[in-house]
Amino acid sequence: MSGTSEGPAATVVQVAVQTPAHAALGDLLSYLAPAALPPGTLVRVPLGRREVLGVVWEPAAAASEEPGSDALLPALRPVAAVLDGLAPLPAAWRDLVDFTARYYQRSRGEVALAALPPQLRDLDATQLARRLKRQAARPAAAPGAATDLPPEPSAEQAAVLAAVVQEAGPFLLFGSTGSGKTEVYLRAVADALAADGAAQALVMVPEINLTPQLEARFRARFAPLYGEDAVVAMHSGMTPPQRLAAWLAAHLGRARIVLGTRMAVFAALPRLALIVVDEEHDPSYKQQEGARYSARDLAVWRGRREGAKVLLGSATPSLESWHSSRPPEGEDPGGRYRRLAMPSRIGEGALPRVRLVDMTRQPGGTVLSPPLLEAIGERVARGEQSMVFLNRRGYAPVLACADCGWKSECPHCSAFRVFHKIDRTLRCHHCGFTERVPRACPACGNPDIAPVGRGTERLEEHLAELFAGVARPDGTPVRVARIDADSTRHEGALERQLAEVHAGDVDVLVGTQMIAKGHDFRRITLVAAANPDSALFSSDFRAPERLFSLLMQSAGRAGRDSAWLAAQGSTAEMWIQTHHPQHPLFDALRRHDYPAFAARQLAERQAAGMPPFSFQALLRADARTQEAAQAFLQAASSAAESLPEAARVMRYPPVPLAVQRVANVERAQMLVESDSRAALQRLLAGWQPLLHALRRTPEGKGIIRWLVDVDPQSI
């Protein structure tokens, strides 16, 4: 490939590839192609000794027309293969990747390739052609029989849907638990697809465990209209072939509806008309590895770029979204979102009564107070279900020796290993290091080592013991079940356990936050939070917001079927055991008054200059020693002094992370903050080359890696 007049003009293409993190190789790499390639084309290119997938990014330029091209050509490596069987990724998708990389301080290649299905990265042109042929050969699924006949919308639902059709948005749907937000999503998607024969919709949920039940409802509603292939799921729990098939169906326009977790925000959807973000407040929408993007925020940006409606929904919106949806008042023009409200439950059901148990008046060591146990017993006797929530899995958070003070510390982390009684292991929930429980104290030989504190395993065991002599209405023994990350590790376990709860086979359900949100349990009439106090006085300013949301979402699992509740002659209740019953958070919770809670929190944040009234980023360093990590951050802070925006961006002193050592790596962080998002972004962009250079200085020698986290969710 010479580029002389005797042959076709050689073309230089700029390709986004997944370069190693912080390799400083540049945002795009140049390769030589035999002909012009449209931006968005997938190619296979050499990178070092490997051949990798890349995306052509910049418009091609004929090398023979560039000054000095004869010297340039021999230095460039040729494109190995062009995957021209697949339509190029559209400009809107590339713009989304561009924005994500720029805002979250990562390379375009890293974001672009992480957004593509893993199996696609390994296919050559022949293998991809085979997959595409298989997709094309699949006959369009015929519509089936309707299994989900839409109910008549309530007046509140109808008003919300009318606003979504008539106005531009973005919209924040503030709907109480049980108000029928999912039905609004279904109807909004139906309206969008009916308005355009090729339109597509993206519906996002925060966690994998919420996907199956939502997918079942969407298939029941839309398969009769568009066929089974019209609805696909995208989440990390799928196999690589499943993820590739779903991605291709979306990219080729065969899939009309994509349901997924945060990764689905990057789905290639050429005719995107509507984006729904359910439980928009959930921290799970923030990626915690690699490019630390917020899928919720990217959904709003993507909707604006592609002219798609965006509907965010929650009973407890994030304070950022609540502030962005404030109505105009006085000189305040209001937020950029349109707030829509659905305060009433479907079927005239009442929200659960919130009851506080003052644990300072209970005997020391009480796990579940007598009044709460009595209330659960009454529910069991009537054939109703109860749910006990404890956000700590395992049997006990630590195993300890009373003689010498030994505790089950992880040798690789500054944290304790959790005691799991079921498999008799001590397991670190940070690095995964696991050992069998010792027969005696490793330090002094005392055989009497004991668990300290309680996790969901121990709570499940405790409840089973307390209700061992109690019978259900049919005379059978009470059944206590647990749902958490440990009990649902095996494939299909979560679906099986949820089915048992829905069928009424479980009387008392114990679990972590996995069971506290999104699930439509029809027979649960009592929800209890066993020990929520730790978040009340956390150093993280977002902790009260997360706690209020979790408790209100948990309460929302109770009394969702008002007709069944009335037939039982029962009422729905939320019990909270606390040592601080007078705390203002609980006062707002008793009244189910999220607006009052949000107003108080926003006033405190405004007074303290915290988000959403300021903008933050974290610079984090991982090293073999804490001193090296903090020295790097301090040197980075000094280097930032030379940047034009340094005066507008506050840089706080470096500090260790809350869990400062994980897998023998010491971790430190430095908070940077500004009242101007633009000023913060300019400083971060100017900081990048300085940080790369700092790695080559004595201050950077001990650093394993560094990263920037923009808009961090925990500090």
N, C-alpha and C positions, 0 to 999 in steps of 0.2 A: 504494500500500500504506500505509494510514493507521493501522490499528490501532484505529479507532474502533468503536463498537458497531454501526455500519451495515454493516460488512464483517467478514471473518474476521480473527481476531487475528493480528497480525504476530508473527513469532518471531525472536528473536535467536539465532544459532548461533555457536559458537566453532569456528573452522576452522584446521587446521594447514596452512600453505602454506610453500613453499620460499623463505623470505626470504633476501636477501643475507647472507652470513656477517658476523657482528658488526655488523649494521645497527641493533641495539638497538631493533627494532620490537616486541618482545614475543614471547612464546612462541606465543600463539594470537591470531588476529585475529577481530574480530566482524563479522558480516554479517547482513543481513536476509533471512529466508526467508518464503515465503507460508504455510508450514505447518511443523509439527514434523518434524524429520528425525532418524532414529535415528543414534546415534554410529556411526562407521565408514562412513557414506555418502560416496561420492565426489561431489564437486561441482566446477563450474567457477566461479571467482570473479574479479572484477577486482582487480588489484594494480598500482597506478600506471597506466600506459597499456596494460598487458598484461592478458590473461585467462589464468589459470593453473589447474591442477588443485589441489584441496585435499581434505582429509579432515575431515569433521565430527567434532569430538572430544568436546566437553562435552555433557551432556544439555541439550536445548533448553529455553529458558524463554520463555514468552509475553511479549512486550514490553509488551503492554497491561496485564499484571499487575504490572509492575515500577514502583517509585516513580520518578517523573521520566521515564517512558518516552516521553511526548510530545516531550520535548526531545531524547531519544536518537535517535528514529527518523530525523529528517531527516539526521543526521550519518552514518548507516550506509549503506553501499552494498549493493545487493541481490545475492543469489546469481544468477549468470547462467544456470546450468543445473544440474539434478540428474541424475546418471548412475544413475537408479534401476533400470536393467536389470540391474545387478550387485548381488548380495547385499552388505550392509555388511561391512566388514572386522571380524572377530570381536574381542571384548574381549581375548582372550589376545594377539592380535597387537598391539593398541594398548598393552597393558601392557608388551610387549617393547620397543616403541618408546619408551614413557615411561621405562623403566628405562635403556635405552641413552642417551637424551638426558640424563638426570639424572646417570648415572655418568660418562659421557665428556664432560660439560660442553658439550653442543650444544643446539640448539633442537629441539623435537619435530617441527616442520615439515621441518627439514633432514633429519633421520633418516628420517621417514616417507616423504617424497617420493623420497629417494634409494633407498629400499628397493623402490619400485614400478618396473615396467619403463618405460624411457624413452618408448616409443611410446604407452603409456597416458596419459602426461602431455599428449599432443598431440591426443587424440581428443575429439570432442564426443559428445553423447548418441546422435546418429544413427549415427555411425561405430562407436561401441562396440556398439550394438545389432546392427549388421551383423556385427561380429566374433563376438558371442555366438551369433547365429543360425547362423553358419558352424560354430561349435564344436558346437552342438546337432544340426546336420544330419549331422555325421560319424557314421556308424554305429559302434557299439562294435566294436572290432577282435576278430575271432574268434581264439581260441587257436590257436597254430601247433604245429608239430611240435617236440618236445623235442630240443634240440641240446646241452644241457649236463646230462648225467645226474650228479646229485650223488654224489661219492665217499663211501665210509663215513668218518665222522669218526674221527680218532684219539682215543685216550683223553683226551689233554689238551684237544682241541677239545670233546669231549662234556662234560667237567667244566665248562668255561667256559660252554657253552651252558645247562647245567642251572642254574648260578648266576645267569645273566642272567634266566632264566624265574622262578626261585624268589625272588630277592631284589630289593630296590628300586633299588639303585645310588645314585649314578652309579658306573660301573665304569671302571677303567683296565686295559686288556688289554696286559700287558707280554709281548710275544711276539717271539722272535728272528726275524731275517730268514729267510724261507722256512719259517716254522712254520705257515703256513696261516691267517693272520689274515683274509684276504679270504673264505675259505670260512666262517669264523665269522660274518662280517658277512652273507653271503648267507643262512645258516641262521637267524640272529637275525631278519632281515627276514622270512623265510618264516614263522617262528613268530608274529611280531607280526601279519602280515596274515591268517594262518589263524585267529587267535584272535578277530578282529573283521572282519566282512565289509566295513566301510567304513574300516578303519584305514589310516593313511598312514605312510610312513617317509621320513626325510631322511638321506642319506648324503653326507658332505662329504669332499672331497680338497683338498690345499693348492694345487694348481696345475692350470691348464687342460690341460696336456699329459698329465696322468694320467687325465683324464675319459674319453676315447674307449675305452681298453682296459677300464676298469671298467664303462662303459655296455654294452659288448659282452657282458661276462660276466653282467650283471644282465638284459639282454634275453634272452640264451640261457636263463637260469634261469626268468624270470618271465613272458615272453611266452606260453609254452604254457599258463600258468595263468590269466593275467589279460588277455592281449592286448597288442599292441605299444604301444597308447596308455597303458598303465599305467606306463611308465617314461619320464620326461622329464629333460632336463639343463638346468641353469641356470648359465651363466658368461658372462663379458664377451666371449668370442670368438664368441658367437652373434650373428646379425643381429637388429635390433630386432623384426621380425615373429616370428622364432623365439622370442625371449625373452618376448614378449607371449603367444604361444600356449602356451608352457610354464607361464607364471604363471597364465593363466586355467585351464588343465587342473588345476593344483594347487588353486587357489582353489575351483573348482567340484567338486572331489572326484573328477574323472575319472582323474587321475594318482594312483596308489597309492604310487609311489616317485619321489622327486626326488633326482637326483645333481647335485652342484654344488660350486663353490668357496665362498669365505667369504661372498659375497653371498647364497647360498642359505639362510643362517641366518634371513633375513627372509622366506622364502617363506610365502605365506598358505596354511597347511595346517590346515583346520578339524578334522581327526580325527587329529592327530599322535600316534603311539604309540611311536615309536622314533627316536632320533637317533644316528647313527654318525659319529664324527670320526676319519678315518684319518690317520696320521702327525700325531698331535695336537701333537707338539713343534714343528712347522714354523713358522718366523717368518712365512710367507705368510698365516697366519690373522689376522695383525694388519694392519688397514687403515692405510695411510700417507697418505691424503688425506682431507680433510673430517672427518667423525666418525671418530676413530681407535680403532675398537672392535676387540676380540678376538673373532672368530667362535667360537673354541673356548670361551671363557668365557661368551659369550652362549648357546651351545648348552646348557651346563650349567644356566644360569639358566632358559632356556626349558623345558627338560625338567622342572625342578622346578615351574614355574608351571603347566604343562599336564598334569602327571602322566605324562609320557612317559619311558621308559627312555633312559638316555644311556650310550653305550659309546665311550670314548676308546681308541684303539689306537696303539701304537708299539713299535718295538724299542729306541728310545732316548727315553723319555718326557722331557718338559720337567721341570726340577727342581721347578717349582711343582706339577705334577701328581704327581710322585713323592713329594714331601713330603706332599701332600694324601691320598695313599693309604697312608701308613705304618701298619703294624699297631699296635695298642695295646701299650704297654710300660711297666710300673711305673705311675707317676702320670700318664703321658701317655695320654690316651684314644684316641690314634690320629687318623688323618685322616678326612675326610668322604667319601672315595671308597673303593670296595672294589677292592683290587688282585687281578687274576687273572693267572696266569702260564702261558705256553706256551714253555718253554725249548728244546724239541727241534724240529729241522727235520723236515718231512714226508719219509717214505721213508728214515729213518735216515741222511740226509745229514749230513756233518760241516760245521761252520762253517769258513771258509777259514783256512788258516795265515797268520799275519801275519809278514812279513819286513821288517826295517828295514835300510835302506842308509845307512850313515854317510857323508854327503856331504863331511865334512871330510877323508876319506881318498881322495876322488876328485880328479882334476886340476881346477884352476880352470876355470870356465866349462862344466863338464860339465852337460848338460841331462838326459840319460837315461844312467844308469850302465851300464857293460858287463854286469854280472850281470843287470840288468833286461832289457836288449836281448836277451841270450842266452835268457832265460826266455820272452820274447815270441816269439822265433824258434822255439823248441821247440813252442810252442802252434800257431803257424802250420803247422809241418810235420805236426802231427797233425790238422789241420783244426779246431782249436778257435779260439775268439775271445778277444781281450783288450780291456780297456778302460783308457784312460789319462785320468785326471781332472786338470784344471787349471782352477781357478776364476777365469780371466781370459780374456775373449774378445778378439777382434782379433788382429792379427799381432804387434804389440809395444805395450807400454803408453806408449811415448814415442819420438819421433824426435828426434835430437840432432845437433849440429854439434861435432866434436871441436876445431875451431880456435878458435871464439869462445865456446862454451858455450851457444849457443842451444838451446832445447828447445821442443817443440810445445805450448806452453801455450795454453789456451783464453783468448781475449781477454775473455770474459764470465764466466768462473768461475775460482776458485782451484784449478784442476786441469789436468792435461795432457790434450790430445787424443790419442786412441788411433790408431795407424797400422793401417789396414785395407788389406792388400796387394791383395786380390781386386779391389776397385774403385778402388784408388789414392787413398784419401781419408784425411784426418785428421778423426776424429769425436769430439766430446765426448759422453761417456756420461751427462752430467748435464743439459746444456741442449739437446743435439742439434745444436749448431753444427757444420757440416761444410764442409770445403774440399778441393780437390784437393791432392795432395802437391806442394809446390814443387819445381821443377827444381834449385834451389840454395838454400843457406841464406839466408833473408830478411834476416838481420842483416849477414853479411859476404860473401855471394856464393859461398862454398865449395860446389862441386858434390857434395862427398863427405859428405852427411848420411846417418846410418845409424840403424837401429832399435836400441833399447836394451831389453833384457828380452824376455820371450816371452809370447805369448798363444796361444790354441787354434789360430788360423790358422797361426802359425809352427811350432807343435808338429806339426800335421798335415803340413805341408810337410817338416819334419825327418824324421819317421817314414817318409814316402813315399820320401825319398832313401835312408835307411838300409836299407830293405827292397826297394829297386828290383830287386836281383838275386836275390831269394828267390822261390821258386814255392810255390804251394799244392799239396796232394797230387794234384790233378788236372792240375798243370802250368801252370795259369793264374797271372798275376801277382797279388801280394798287393794287396788293396784296403784303403786307409786312408780312413775317413770321419769327418766332424766333425758333431756336433750341439750347437748353442748358439743363442742368441737371434738371431744373424745368419743362420745357415744355415736357420732355420725361419721366417723372416719372411713368406714367401708362403703363401697358403692351401693346405692339404693337404701342405705340405712335411714337417712333422713326422711325420704318419702314414705318408708314403711312406718316409722314412728309417728309421723304426722297423720297418716291414715288411721292409726290406732286411736289417736286423740280425737279425730273427727268422728270416728265410729262410736265414741263413748266408752271405749275399752279401758281408758285411763281415768282414774279419779283425781289424782293429784299429780300435776306436772311440775317437775323441778327443772330449772335451766338457767342459762346465762342470757345475755342480751339477744341471742339467736331467736328466742321465743317471744321477745318483747315487742317486736314490730312487724307489721305487715300481714300477719296471719289472721285468717278469718275463722276463729274458733267459735262455734255457735253455742256450745253448752257450758262454757266457762262463765261462772257468775261471781267468782272471787279471785282477785289477784293480790299477791302480797310481795312487798319488797323487804327482804330479811335484814339487810344491813347496807343502806345507801349513804351513810354519813361521810365516808372518806372523801367524797368529792366536794363536800360543802366548804372545806378550808384548804383546797388544793392551791399550789403555787401557780397552776395554769389558769389564766383568767377565763378560759373557755369552759372550765369544769362545771360551773353552775348551769350554764346553758345546756351542756350535754346531759347533766343529771336531770334537769327539768324535762327535757325532751324524752329521755329514757323512761322516766316515771309516768309521764302523761301518755306515752305510747303504750307502756305496759298496762296502764289502767284501761286503755282502749280495747284490750283483748276481752274485757268482761262485759257481759250483757249485750252482745251485738245482735242477738235475735230477740227482739222485744216481744214477739208473739209467744215464743217458747218460754220466755221469762215470765210473762203474764200467766201462762198456763200452769207454770210451776208455783205461782203465788210467791215468787221470790223477787229479790232486788239485787242489783249489781253493786259490788263494793271493791274498793281498793284499800288495802291495809298497808301502812308504812310504819315500820319499827325504827325509831330514831331516838337519839339522846338529845336532840335539839328541836323539839316540837314547835318552839316559838320562832324558828328561822323564817324570814320573809318568803323564801322559796316555797315552803310548805303551805304558807297562807294562800299564795296565788294558786297552788296546785289544788287545794281544797275547793276553791271556787272555779276550777278549770279555766282560769283567767290568764291565758297566754299573753294577751295584749298588755296587761298590767305588769306581768313578769318582764316582758320585753322592754317596756318603757323604763322600768327601774334599771335593768341591765344596761340599756343604751345610755341612760343618763350617767351612770357610773363610768362607762367606757369613754364617753365624751369628756368628762371631767379629767380622766386619766390620760387622754390622748391615745386611746387604743382602737384597733379596728372595730367598726368600719370607718372611724374618723381618722385613721392613719393607715399606713401601708408598711408591711413588714417582709423581711426575708431573713433566713438563717444561713450563715456560712458555717459548714460543719467540717471538721477535720478528724480523720481516723489515723492513729499512729500506734506504735508499740509502747510508747509511754505517754502519760498524760502531759508531762512537761513539754514533749515534742509537739503534741497536738496544739497546746495553748500557745507555744512560741510561734508556730506557723500562723495562727490566727492573729496574734499580736502584730507580727510582721506584715500580714495582709492589711490590717487596720492602718498601719503606718504608711504602707504603699498607697492606700486610697486617698491619703491627704493630697496627693498630686492631681487628683481628678477634679474637674470643674464643679461637679455637684457635691463635693465633699462637705461643704458648709450646710447644705440642705438635708443631709442624711446623717442621722445620729447613729454612731457605732458604739455599742455597749461592750464592756470588757468580756473576754472569753471566760466561759464557765464549763465545767463538766456536764454531760447529760445526766438526767435523773438516774439512769442505769449506765454508769460511765464506762464499764468494761463488758464487752460481749465477745465471746469466742476469742479471748486473749487480745482483743483490740481495744485500745483506749479511745474514748470518743469525747470530743469537746465541741462547743458551738459558740457562735457570736451572733447576737441579734443586731440587725440594722433596720432602721425605722425612719420614715419620713411622712410629712403631711401631704406630700405630692407623689402620686404614683409615677408620674413621668420622670421626676427627679430620681426616684429610686431605680427605675428601669435604666436610665442613662448611666447612673453610677455602676450598676451591676454589669452592664455591657462593657463599660470602660475598664472594669475590674478584671474581666476574664483574662486578657493577655498578661496583666500584671501577676495574676495568680499562677498562670502557666510558667512565667519566668521565675517566680518565687520557688517553684519546685526544684529549680536547678541551683539554688543557693544553699548555704549551710542550714538555714531555717527550714528548708524543705526536704532535707535528706531523710529524716525519719518518718515522713508522711507516707501512709499507705494509699490514701485517697482523700479527696476533698469534694464537696458538693455544695450547690446552692439550692435552697428550698424557698421558693417564692410563695407568699401567702401561706405560711405554715399553719397547720391545724393544731399542733401541740408544741409547747415551748418548755 
